[in-house]
Amino acid sequence: MRLTEEQEELRSAVRSLLTRHEGTAAWAPLAEQVGVAGLAVPEEYGGAGGGARDVHVVMEGLGRALSPLPLLGSAVLTSGALLASGDKEACGRLLPPLAEGRAVGALAWAEAGSWDPAAVRAEAVPGPGGAWRITGTKELVLDWPHLDVLLVAARTAAGVSLFEVAVDAAGARREPLVTMDTTRGLARWVLSGAEGRLLGVDGDAERALAHVRDLACTALAAEQVGAAERCLGTTVAYARDRVQFGRPIGSFQAVKHRLADAYVLVESARSAALGAAFAADRDPAALPRAAAVAKSVCSEAFSAVAGETIQLHGGIGITWEHDAHRFFKRAHGAGELFGAPARHRARLAAGLGLGPR
C-alpha cells in the first residue's frame, strides 16, 4: 500500500503550511491553497473528487501538529453525512461552501457517550409546513467557534433520520464542554423542539451514520498515527541529546528496547490506518472491518507511545511547558472518540461471527 506521487506532494504542502501557520490560523490557507476541506467531495459539488487516502495524508499532518482545525468534524463527518444521505438538493446547497472551507459544519450524533447509530434516542416529530421538531441532547459534538451547518440525528416513527437544523434555531442551544484535551473542541447540543429539515429518506440514517462512523474512524486513525510518529521522533531526539552518567540515555539498552517497541507500534498503526483508507477507496465492503481494526490498533498505539514520551523524558515530560502532556491528553481523548478500542474489537468480532453484535 503506497501513496501516489500527488499524495506525497500533498503531504509536503500540508506540513509546510502547518509550519508557517499555527492553531486556527492555518484553516484558511489550508482550505484556500490546498483545498483540504473538499478533498473527498465530488467535483460536481465543488470538491476535488478524491478519497480517504487523500484525507489520510492531511489528517496525519494535522496529528503531527496537534492541530485544532475542523477537518474531522466538518470535512469528514458533516460532508460525509450529507453525501451518505443521498439528498442531492442539500448536497448542492451545502457542500460547495463546506468544500471551499468558507463554511464549517458539525454532526450532532452521539448520545450518552455512544456513537452507535442504533443508540440514537433524540426524537423528531412532524411539524407544520413540512418541518420537523427535534427534542433531545447530543453529546461530544466536534466543535468550532463559528459553525455554519448543523446536522442532527434523531429518531422518527420510521427509524433514525438525519436533519438539517439552523445553528441559531429557536430551541437549539450549544454548550461548549470543558475537556482534558484542550486541543480539540467539543460541545453539547440541547434541542427543545428545534425546527429541522429532513435530509434524504426518513428512517435511512442508521445506514448512513454507520458508513460515516467508519470514515471517521479511518480519518482519526491517520491523525493518531501522525501524532504518535511525532511523539516517537521527539523522544528519539531527546534520548540522543540527553546525557546521563557520561552517556546519551539512548545508548542504554533498556531505553533502546523501549524506543524500538514504540517504533513497531507506530509502524503497525500506520499499516492499519492505511489499510482502512485503501478499503474506503477500493473495497467499501471491507471498510467496516478495516475501520474497526484501525481505530482499535491506532488508539492503543498512540496511547502507549504518548505514555513512553512522558516516561522517557523524565521530569521535563510532566511539566506544563513541554508538549508531552498535550499529546498524552490527545491520545486518551482520541481513543474514546467514536468508541473505545474495546467497542470496536467487539464490533469486529461480531462482524466475523464470533460474538453478539
C-alpha positions in Angstrom: 0.0 0.0 0.0 1.8 3.1 -1.3 0.7 6.7 -1.6 0.8 8.3 -5.1 3.3 11.0 -6.0 0.5 13.5 -5.8 -0.4 12.4 -2.3 3.2 12.7 -1.2 3.2 16.3 -2.6 0.0 16.9 -0.7 1.8 15.7 2.5 4.7 18.1 1.9 2.3 21.0 1.3 0.3 20.4 4.4 3.4 20.1 6.6 4.9 23.3 5.1 1.7 25.3 5.8 1.3 23.9 9.3 4.9 25.0 10.0 4.1 28.6 8.9 0.7 28.9 10.4 -0.2 27.8 13.9 -3.6 26.9 15.5 -6.8 28.1 13.9 -4.9 30.5 11.6 -3.9 27.5 9.5 -7.5 26.8 8.4 -7.8 29.5 5.7 -4.5 28.8 3.9 -5.1 25.0 4.0 -8.6 25.3 2.7 -7.8 28.0 0.1 -4.4 27.0 -1.1 -4.5 23.2 -0.7 -8.3 22.6 -0.8 -8.2 20.2 2.2 -11.9 20.8 3.1 -13.1 19.4 -0.3 -10.6 16.5 -0.9 -13.3 13.8 -0.6 -16.2 15.9 -2.0 -17.2 15.0 -5.6 -16.3 17.6 -8.2 -20.0 18.2 -9.0 -20.3 19.8 -5.5 -17.1 21.9 -5.7 -14.7 19.3 -4.3 -11.5 17.7 -5.6 -13.2 14.3 -6.1 -10.5 12.5 -4.1 -10.9 9.9 -1.4 -10.0 8.6 2.0 -6.3 8.3 1.1 -6.1 12.0 0.5 -7.9 12.7 3.8 -5.4 10.3 5.4 -2.5 12.3 4.3 -3.9 15.6 5.7 -5.1 14.0 8.9 -1.7 12.5 9.5 -0.2 16.0 9.1 -2.7 17.6 11.5 -2.0 14.9 14.0 1.7 15.7 14.0 0.9 19.3 14.8 -1.9 18.5 17.2 -3.9 20.9 15.1 -7.3 22.0 16.3 -8.7 22.5 12.8 -12.2 21.3 11.9 -11.3 18.9 9.1 -12.6 15.8 11.0 -15.8 17.4 12.2 -16.6 19.3 9.0 -15.0 17.7 6.0 -15.3 14.1 7.2 -18.4 13.9 9.4 -20.6 16.7 8.0 -19.7 16.4 4.4 -19.7 12.6 4.6 -23.2 12.5 6.2 -24.6 14.8 3.5 -23.2 12.6 0.8 -24.4 9.4 2.6 -27.9 10.9 2.9 -28.3 10.9 -0.8 -30.1 14.3 -0.6 -29.0 15.9 -3.9 -30.7 19.2 -3.1 -29.0 19.5 0.3 -25.7 18.4 -1.2 -25.9 21.0 -3.9 -26.7 23.7 -1.5 -24.5 22.9 1.5 -21.4 21.1 0.1 -19.8 23.8 -2.1 -19.2 26.2 0.8 -18.1 23.3 3.0 -15.7 22.1 0.3 -14.2 25.5 0.0 -13.8 25.9 3.7 -16.0 29.0 3.7 -18.4 27.2 5.9 -17.8 24.8 8.8 -20.2 22.1 9.8 -20.9 19.8 12.7 -22.7 16.4 13.0 -24.7 16.1 16.3 -24.9 12.4 16.7 -23.6 10.8 19.9 -25.8 10.3 22.9 -24.7 9.1 26.4 -21.2 8.5 25.1 -22.3 6.2 22.3 -21.8 6.6 18.6 -23.8 3.5 17.8 -26.4 4.7 15.3 -28.9 2.4 16.9 -28.5 4.2 20.2 -30.0 7.5 19.0 -32.9 8.5 21.2 -33.5 12.1 20.3 -37.0 12.4 18.8 -38.3 14.2 15.8 -42.0 14.7 15.1 -43.7 16.2 12.1 -44.5 19.9 12.4 -46.3 22.5 10.3 -45.3 23.2 6.8 -43.3 20.0 6.3 -40.8 20.9 9.0 -39.9 18.6 11.9 -39.5 19.3 15.6 -36.5 17.8 17.3 -36.0 17.2 21.0 -33.0 15.6 22.7 -29.5 16.1 23.9 -26.4 15.4 21.7 -23.1 14.9 23.4 -19.4 15.1 22.3 -20.1 17.1 19.1 -16.9 18.2 17.4 -17.0 22.0 17.8 -15.6 25.1 16.1 -16.1 28.7 17.2 -18.2 29.7 14.1 -20.4 26.9 12.9 -22.5 27.4 9.7 -24.1 23.9 9.2 -25.6 21.7 11.8 -26.8 18.1 11.1 -28.7 16.2 13.8 -29.5 12.5 14.0 -32.9 11.9 15.6 -35.5 9.1 15.7 -38.8 9.3 13.9 -41.6 6.7 13.6 -39.7 5.3 10.6 -36.4 5.0 12.4 -33.2 7.1 12.7 -33.2 10.0 10.4 -30.9 13.0 9.6 -32.0 16.6 9.8 -30.5 20.0 9.0 -31.0 22.4 11.9 -30.1 26.1 11.7 -27.3 26.8 14.2 -29.2 29.7 15.6 -32.6 28.0 15.6 -35.0 28.6 18.4 -34.8 25.7 20.8 -31.3 24.7 19.8 -28.6 25.5 22.4 -24.8 24.8 22.1 -22.9 24.3 25.4 -19.1 24.1 25.0 -17.6 21.4 27.1 -14.5 21.6 29.3 -12.3 18.8 28.2 -9.0 17.4 29.3 -7.7 17.7 25.8 -7.9 21.4 25.1 -6.7 21.0 21.5 -10.0 19.6 20.3 -13.2 21.5 20.9 -16.3 19.5 21.9 -19.8 20.7 22.6 -23.2 19.5 23.8 -26.3 20.5 21.8 -29.6 20.7 23.7 -32.6 20.6 21.4 -36.0 21.5 22.7 -38.5 21.4 19.8 -35.9 22.9 17.4 -37.1 23.0 13.8 -35.3 20.7 11.4 -35.4 19.8 7.7 -35.3 16.1 6.8 -32.3 15.0 4.7 -32.7 12.0 2.5 -35.1 9.3 3.2 -37.0 9.1 6.5 -35.6 6.3 8.6 -32.5 5.7 6.5 -29.9 7.5 8.6 -28.8 4.4 10.6 -27.2 3.1 7.4 -25.7 6.4 6.5 -24.3 7.0 10.0 -22.7 3.6 10.2 -20.8 4.4 7.0 -19.8 7.9 8.3 -18.6 6.3 11.5 -16.3 4.0 9.5 -15.0 7.0 7.5 -14.4 9.0 10.7 -12.6 6.1 12.4 -10.4 5.8 9.3 -9.6 9.5 9.3 -9.0 9.6 13.1 -6.6 6.6 12.8 -4.5 8.7 10.4 -4.4 11.5 12.9 -3.3 9.2 15.7 -0.5 7.8 13.5 0.8 11.3 12.8 0.7 12.3 16.5 2.3 9.0 17.6 5.1 9.4 15.0 5.7 13.0 16.3 5.9 11.6 19.8 8.4 9.0 18.8 10.6 11.4 16.8 10.7 13.9 19.7 11.6 11.1 22.2 14.4 9.7 20.0 15.9 13.2 19.6 15.8 13.7 23.4 17.3 10.3 24.0 20.1 11.2 21.6 20.8 14.5 23.3 20.2 13.9 27.0 23.4 12.8 28.7 23.4 10.9 32.0 26.3 9.1 33.6 28.5 10.5 30.8 26.5 8.9 28.0 23.4 9.7 25.9 20.5 7.9 27.5 19.6 6.5 24.1 22.8 4.4 24.3 21.4 2.4 27.3 19.9 -1.0 26.3 16.7 -0.5 28.2 15.9 2.8 26.5 16.8 1.3 23.1 14.3 -1.5 23.6 11.5 0.8 24.7 12.1 3.0 21.6 12.2 0.0 19.4 8.9 -1.2 20.8 7.4 2.3 20.2 8.7 2.2 16.6 7.0 -1.1 16.0 3.7 0.3 17.4 3.8 3.3 15.2 4.5 1.4 12.0 1.9 -1.2 12.8 -0.6 1.6 13.4 0.4 3.2 10.1 -0.3 -0.1 8.2 -3.7 -0.4 9.9 -4.7 3.2 9.1 -3.6 3.0 5.5 -5.4 -0.3 5.2 -8.6 1.3 6.2 -8.1 4.2 3.8 -7.4 1.9 0.9 -10.5 -0.1 1.8 -12.7 3.0 1.8 -11.5 3.9 -1.7 -11.2 0.5 -3.3 -13.3 -2.1 -1.4 -16.1 -0.4 0.5 -17.5 -3.8 1.6 -14.2 -4.4 3.6 -14.3 -0.9 5.2 -16.3 -1.7 8.4 -13.8 -4.4 9.4 -10.8 -2.3 8.3 -12.0 0.8 10.2 -12.7 -1.2 13.4 -9.1 -2.6 13.2 -7.6 0.8 12.5 -9.5 2.5 15.3 -8.5 -0.1 17.9 -4.9 -0.5 16.8 -4.1 3.2 16.3 -5.8 4.3 19.6 -3.8 1.9 21.7 -0.6 2.5 19.8 -0.9 6.3 20.2 -1.7 6.0 23.9 1.3 3.7 24.5 3.7 5.9 22.6 2.5 9.1 24.2 3.0 7.4 27.6 6.5 6.4 26.7 7.2 10.0 25.6 6.4 11.2 29.1 8.3 8.4 30.8 11.5 8.7 28.7 11.6 12.5 29.0 11.7 12.1 32.8 10.9 15.1 34.9 10.6 17.6 32.0 7.9 15.3 30.4 5.4 16.2 33.2 5.9 19.9 33.1 3.2 22.2 31.6 5.8 23.9 29.3 6.6 20.7 27.5 4.3 19.4 24.7 4.4 15.8 26.0 1.2 16.3 28.2 -0.7 17.7 25.2 0.0 14.6 23.1 -0.9 12.4 26.1 -4.2 14.1 26.5 -5.0 14.0 22.8 -4.2 10.3 22.8 -6.7 9.5 25.6 -9.3 11.8 24.1 -9.0 10.4 20.6 -9.0 6.9 22.0 -12.6 7.4 23.2 -13.8 9.4 20.2 -16.2 7.3 18.1 -15.9 4.5 20.5 -13.2 3.0 22.7 -10.9 0.2 21.2 -12.8 -2.5 23.1 -16.1 -1.4 21.4 -14.5 -1.7 18.0 -13.0 -5.1 18.8 -16.4 -6.3 19.8 -17.8 -4.9 16.6 -15.1 -6.6 14.6 -15.7 -9.9 16.4 -19.5 -9.6 15.7 -18.8 -9.0 12.0 -16.7 -12.2 11.9 -19.5 -14.1 13.6 -17.5 -14.5 16.9 -20.0 -12.9 19.3 -23.1 -10.7 19.7 -23.3 -7.5 17.6 
